[in-house]
């Protein structure tokens, strides 16, 4: 039996990490029988942080010292429970913030400049002289950002270069930022042409983007979400789009995922992508490097580079 630390890998989607981890650890896939047989030996678990980490699983690992989220998100991990058990939690840092910001700008462009619908119209033979479509400029558009973390700031920098007017709101003020913070989420929505959701999700802010926020954004406003689907009240969003109370939506995340395509089949004025905002080869490489650094520091007893609990 190997004397190397046992590191469980939580989900099949993380399977490609096993050869990388096996160079340093006894990496065991949890979804196979051997993974469950070695729960008692596990000293760390690699987890995709958007998925719930059940308390019963944690309790079955008495030697567990580290929950290493491969992803940037970690909303599936109960941080309070981990702290109470003395288990450290790490994540991927800002590994994909720039890529998600690129995607956010792409969604804004796709919706506001009618890129997706224009493509469909042309392919369907609907482009005629009489059917000429006019869209709105991005210059001067008011972009409200909900959550001014790494993704929010990276998007704001891009939008500023595009001559958009930036405002933001979050539960904690950040006086050093060059962009004004709104008095409330509702006030931000009222003063925005485009509302971008880039906040971290937890139980306290589930469905924070509700019907009231959508009404404040209004029939000319566009909601963009690149954070987590559970931050938006999806049934209210679908109703607002169908009724015309909200001008449009551009979404990369849904609640639940994968979303049921039938839900969106007849919903107008929306652009949808399958949670690909941060899924670049480069970002995945940075996440892998961050994961290895967090594991190495943990087993060496050094400070964790991307500790969150």
C-alpha positions in Angstrom: 0.0 0.0 0.0 1.3 3.5 -0.9 2.3 5.8 1.9 1.4 8.8 -0.2 -1.6 10.9 0.9 -5.0 9.6 -0.3 -6.8 12.3 -2.3 -10.3 11.6 -3.5 -11.5 13.1 -6.8 -15.2 13.9 -6.3 -16.9 13.9 -9.7 -16.4 12.1 -13.1 -16.0 15.5 -14.8 -12.8 15.9 -12.8 -11.5 12.5 -14.0 -8.9 14.1 -16.3 -7.1 15.4 -13.2 -6.3 11.9 -11.9 -3.1 11.4 -14.0 -1.9 14.9 -12.9 -2.6 14.2 -9.2 -1.2 10.7 -9.3 2.3 12.0 -9.8 2.2 13.2 -6.2 -0.7 11.5 -4.4 -2.7 8.4 -4.3 -5.6 9.8 -6.4 -8.8 7.8 -6.1 -12.0 8.4 -8.1 -14.9 8.7 -5.6 -17.5 7.4 -8.2 -15.8 4.0 -8.3 -16.1 1.3 -5.7 -12.5 1.8 -4.6 -13.2 5.4 -3.8 -15.9 4.6 -1.2 -13.7 1.8 0.2 -11.0 4.4 1.0 -13.1 7.1 2.4 -11.6 6.5 5.9 -8.1 7.2 4.5 -8.8 10.3 2.5 -6.9 13.4 3.7 -8.2 15.7 0.9 -11.0 15.7 -1.6 -11.0 17.5 -5.0 -14.4 18.9 -5.7 -16.3 20.8 -8.4 -17.6 23.5 -6.1 -20.9 24.2 -7.7 -22.2 20.8 -6.7 -23.5 20.2 -3.1 -20.9 18.4 -0.9 -23.2 16.3 1.4 -22.5 16.4 5.1 -22.8 12.6 5.3 -19.9 12.2 2.8 -17.7 14.6 4.9 -18.6 12.7 8.1 -17.4 9.5 6.4 -13.9 10.9 6.0 -12.5 11.3 9.6 -9.0 12.2 8.3 -10.2 14.8 5.9 -8.2 18.0 6.2 -8.8 19.8 2.9 -11.7 20.4 0.5 -9.9 21.6 -2.6 -12.4 23.0 -5.0 -11.0 22.8 -8.5 -13.4 25.5 -9.7 -13.5 29.1 -8.8 -17.1 28.7 -7.4 -17.6 27.0 -4.1 -21.2 27.5 -3.3 -21.8 23.8 -2.9 -19.6 23.6 0.1 -20.9 24.4 3.6 -18.1 26.7 4.8 -19.5 27.0 8.4 -19.5 23.2 8.7 -16.0 22.9 7.3 -14.7 25.5 9.8 -16.5 23.7 12.7 -14.7 20.4 11.7 -11.3 22.1 11.2 -11.3 21.4 7.5 -9.7 23.9 5.2 -11.4 24.9 2.0 -9.6 26.3 -1.1 -10.7 27.2 -4.6 -9.4 28.3 -8.0 -9.0 31.9 -7.2 -9.6 34.3 -10.1 -8.4 31.7 -12.6 -11.3 32.4 -15.1 -12.3 35.9 -14.2 -10.9 37.5 -17.3 -12.5 34.8 -19.5 -15.9 35.2 -17.9 -15.6 39.0 -18.3 -14.9 38.4 -22.1 -18.0 36.2 -22.2 -20.1 38.8 -20.4 -19.1 41.4 -23.0 -19.9 38.9 -25.7 -23.4 38.3 -24.4 -24.0 42.0 -24.1 -22.9 42.6 -27.7 -24.8 39.6 -29.0 -28.0 40.8 -27.5 -27.8 44.6 -27.9 -26.4 44.4 -31.5 -28.8 41.6 -32.5 -26.0 39.3 -33.5 -27.7 36.0 -32.8 -31.1 37.0 -34.2 -29.4 38.5 -37.2 -27.6 35.3 -38.0 -30.9 33.4 -37.7 -32.7 35.9 -39.9 -30.1 35.7 -42.6 -30.0 31.9 -42.6 -33.9 31.8 -42.8 -33.9 34.0 -45.9 -35.4 36.9 -44.0 -32.8 39.5 -45.0 -34.5 41.9 -47.4 -34.2 45.6 -48.1 -37.5 46.2 -46.3 -36.4 44.1 -43.2 -33.4 46.3 -42.3 -32.9 46.2 -38.5 -31.5 49.0 -36.4 -29.9 48.3 -33.0 -28.5 50.4 -30.1 -24.9 51.6 -29.6 -23.0 50.4 -26.6 -21.3 53.9 -26.2 -23.2 55.7 -23.5 -25.2 52.7 -22.4 -25.6 52.4 -18.6 -24.1 49.1 -17.3 -25.0 48.1 -13.8 -22.9 45.4 -12.2 -24.2 43.3 -9.3 -21.1 42.1 -7.4 -17.8 43.9 -8.0 -15.4 41.1 -7.5 -12.8 39.8 -10.0 -15.4 39.2 -12.7 -17.2 42.4 -12.1 -14.1 44.6 -12.2 -12.7 42.8 -15.3 -16.0 43.5 -17.1 -16.1 47.1 -15.9 -12.7 47.7 -17.3 -13.7 46.3 -20.7 -17.0 48.2 -20.7 -15.3 51.5 -19.8 -13.1 51.2 -22.9 -16.3 50.7 -24.9 -17.5 54.0 -23.6 -20.2 52.5 -21.4 -21.2 54.2 -18.1 -20.5 52.0 -15.1 -22.4 51.7 -11.9 -22.5 48.8 -9.4 -24.0 47.5 -6.2 -22.8 44.9 -3.6 -23.5 44.4 0.1 -20.1 45.9 1.0 -18.8 49.2 -0.1 -15.4 49.4 -1.8 -14.4 53.0 -1.6 -11.2 52.5 -3.7 -13.2 51.7 -6.8 -13.5 54.4 -9.5 -17.2 53.5 -10.2 -20.1 54.8 -8.1 -21.9 52.3 -5.9 -25.7 52.5 -6.0 -27.8 52.8 -2.8 -29.5 49.5 -3.4 -29.9 46.7 -5.9 -33.2 48.2 -6.9 -31.7 51.6 -7.5 -29.0 50.1 -9.6 -31.6 48.3 -11.8 -33.6 51.5 -12.2 -30.5 53.4 -13.4 -29.2 50.7 -15.8 -29.8 49.8 -19.4 -28.0 46.5 -18.9 -27.8 44.7 -15.5 -25.0 42.2 -15.2 -25.1 39.7 -12.5 -21.5 38.8 -11.4 -22.0 38.1 -7.7 -21.0 35.1 -5.6 -24.0 32.9 -4.8 -25.0 31.6 -1.4 -28.2 30.9 0.4 -28.6 34.5 1.5 -28.9 35.9 -2.0 -30.9 33.1 -3.7 -33.2 34.7 -6.3 -32.1 38.2 -5.4 -32.9 39.2 -9.0 -36.6 38.9 -8.6 -39.7 40.3 -10.4 -39.2 43.7 -8.6 -35.6 44.1 -10.0 -36.8 43.1 -13.5 -39.6 45.6 -13.4 -37.1 48.3 -12.3 -34.8 47.4 -15.2 -37.9 47.7 -17.5 -39.1 46.9 -21.0 -35.9 48.4 -22.6 -33.5 46.8 -20.1 -31.4 43.7 -20.6 -30.5 41.2 -17.8 -27.1 39.4 -18.2 -26.1 36.6 -15.9 -22.6 35.0 -15.8 -22.6 34.1 -12.1 -25.0 31.5 -10.9 -28.5 30.6 -12.1 -29.9 30.5 -8.6 -29.3 34.3 -8.2 -32.2 34.9 -10.6 -35.8 34.0 -10.1 -36.1 32.0 -13.4 -39.9 31.6 -13.5 -40.3 35.4 -12.9 -37.7 36.0 -15.7 -39.5 33.9 -18.2 -42.8 35.6 -17.4 -41.2 39.1 -17.6 -39.7 38.3 -21.0 -43.0 36.8 -22.4 -45.0 39.8 -21.1 -42.5 42.4 -22.4 -42.0 43.8 -18.9 -38.3 43.1 -19.4 -36.6 43.9 -22.7 -34.3 40.9 -22.9 -31.9 38.5 -21.2 -28.5 37.0 -22.0 -27.7 34.0 -19.8 -24.8 31.7 -19.4 -26.0 30.1 -16.1 -29.3 28.5 -15.1 -31.2 26.9 -12.2 -30.9 24.0 -12.4 -28.2 22.9 -14.8 -28.3 21.6 -17.5 -31.5 23.7 -18.1 -34.5 22.1 -19.8 -34.4 23.5 -23.4 -38.2 23.3 -23.5 -38.4 26.1 -20.9 -36.8 28.5 -23.4 -38.4 27.3 -26.6 -40.8 30.1 -27.0 -39.2 32.8 -24.7 -38.5 35.9 -26.8 -35.5 38.3 -26.7 -33.0 36.0 -25.0 -29.5 34.8 -25.9 -28.4 31.6 -24.1 -25.1 29.8 -23.7 -24.4 26.5 -21.8 -22.3 27.7 -18.9 -19.2 28.2 -21.0 -18.2 31.6 -19.8 -15.1 30.4 -17.9 -14.5 27.2 -19.7 -11.4 28.0 -21.7 -8.3 25.8 -22.0 -6.2 28.5 -20.5 -8.5 29.0 -17.4 -8.6 25.2 -16.8 -4.9 25.2 -16.9 -4.7 27.9 -14.3 -7.3 26.1 -12.1 -5.1 22.9 -12.3 -2.0 24.9 -11.3 -4.0 26.5 -8.4 -5.2 23.1 -7.3 -1.7 21.6 -7.2 -0.4 24.6 -5.3 -3.2 24.4 -2.7 -2.7 20.6 -2.2 1.1 21.0 -2.0 0.8 23.8 0.6 -1.7 21.8 2.7 0.5 18.7 2.9 3.6 20.8 3.6 1.9 22.7 6.4 2.4 26.0 4.5 -0.2 28.8 4.1 -2.8 27.9 1.5 -2.6 30.2 -1.7 -6.4 30.3 -2.3 -8.0 29.6 1.1 -11.6 30.6 1.7 -12.2 28.8 5.0 
